[in-house]
Amino acid sequence: MGLRLRFALPLLISLGLILLALQFYWTPLQLKTQKDEFRQTNVSILGGAESALIRDLLARDIGSFFANLDLLKQRHQNTWVNLSYINDSGLQIYPLFEDPTTLFDSSGLVPVRYPLSISGTDLGILQIDINWGSKRDEVLAGIAQIRNLIIGLIVVVIVITLASFQGAVLRPLRELSQATHNIAQRNFDVSLPPPPAGEIGELSRSFGLMLRELNFEKEVLDAHAIIYEASASGVLMKVNDHFIEVSGFSREQLLGRDHLFLMDESADGQDPASITTAIRGGAVWSGELRYRNREGRPYWVSATIAPLLDENGQVERYLSIQTDITAQKNEERARVEAETRAATDVLTGLYNRRRLDQELEKAVERRDRYELDFSIMLLDMDHFKSVNDTYGHLVGDDVLITLADLLRQKARKVDTLGRWGGEEFLIICPGVDVDGAKNLAERIRRAVETHPFETVGFKTISVGVASCTHDETITDLLARADAALYEAKESGRNRVVAR
């Protein structure tokens, strides 16, 4: 039921009650009052003629008595019916008219009995039937005019009240309701008319203040955040201007497409299916996503996707707020690349001498804190100088790159590999003693020995192995490994020596 009808219904009920009261109480009351007044008027007429009639009766002047009655008849013949006189013996001696039912509607007749007496002596009764029908019609017509006037005034009051209610209450409330609906649909382009006076005006002013705050927050949010709404099936329904700006697509090109269609699935950890499963289950998903814009360039966002549930707990739509973190990601990647370049040998891609020193210090710290043993291998390609002298440094570089690949393949995942300098390489092997390290070194040596290097053919390596003892310094450990390597070369090369 509308507010206007709820407001008008009591007025209409009141109008109906007033009409019932006018019809069934006031109208009969007015009829009775007018009827009594009409009767009393005719009684007064009889009273005015009483003295003359009594005088004629006392004088026994019947002719004069009848003449006076005839005179009354002529004066009131349109009102009186059946004027008669009944003497003190109960005998009717003056019938005046015909049977009244043949002349008037008997239902409109009002009987009036007027006794004639003097000094307590009963002289008879005058009896008339008054024609109340015509008078009643006049009275009803007057009552109807008054009733219609009252009803008209009431209707005017109701119309004025409804019009005032329409302007002062309904219109502002309708405008507020429409504005609220627009805001619920994330349409903040709402204008309100000047607020009226009173409580509705105060409500309208408060709503206007809230709307200004929401618009301010929306402008700030839109300037820095990517916002979209998607249907329960994941179709884009609304996108803000920042989404359009970052993605490079127009609003028309975005709406109607899947909300994850920009996701770069080639990036690690990008799984649209897992995101869809989470949010369809009513969970809020948060994480980092890599998208590709219209030109194919990648950009990163920190995203939150929240399902909006209906009153039955079912997903109605999704709201996502995302922040463009491409600049931060680029800075992070640049930092990682710089750290990698600072720690990596340019030629082989293995750790360089500086990073190997750091890894050795970490291994010693683990030994001291957790008593975790480790060993190292220092290996060198045999007769590498002849490769450079015979084939040139470019071929020599290719040989070192191939050797680094072989070391990656044969070393364990937990081992740390690096280029120690020139053709020398260092491998740090955590959790193994000298025998375990020696066996690993033998496997690597055989792999190198059996591998045909491009251009130069088969080559060999010599390996020195040393296991770090308790309280031994890095310098002493490296010295022992270097001595073992020297011994391997001096004893014929292509072998492993452990100390």
ABEGO torsion letter per residue (X at the ends): XBAAAAAAAAAAAAAAAAAAAAAAAAAAAAAAAAAAAAAAAAAAAAAAAAAAAAAAAAAGBAAAAAAAAAAAAAAAAAABBGBBBBBAAGBBABBABBBAAAABBAAABBBBBBBBBBGGBBAEBBBBBBBAAAAAAAAAAAAAAAAAAAAAAAAAAAAAAAAAAAAAAAAAAAAAAAAAAAAAAGBABBBBBBBBBEAAAAAAAAAAAAAAAAAAAAAAAAAABBBBBBBAAGBBABBBAAAAAAAGBBAAAABGBBAAAABBAABBGBBAAAAAAAAAAGBBBBEBBBBBBAAGBBBBBBBBBBBBBBAAGBBABBBBBBBBAAAAAAAAAAAAAAAAAAABBAAAGBBBAAAAAAAAAAAAAAAAAAGBBBBBBBBBBBGAAAAAAAAEAAAAAAAAAAAAAAAAAABBAABBBBBAEEABBBBBBBGBBAAAAAAAAAAAAAAAAABBBBGAEBBBBBBBBBBBBBGBBAAAAAAAAAAAAAAAAAAGEGBBBBX
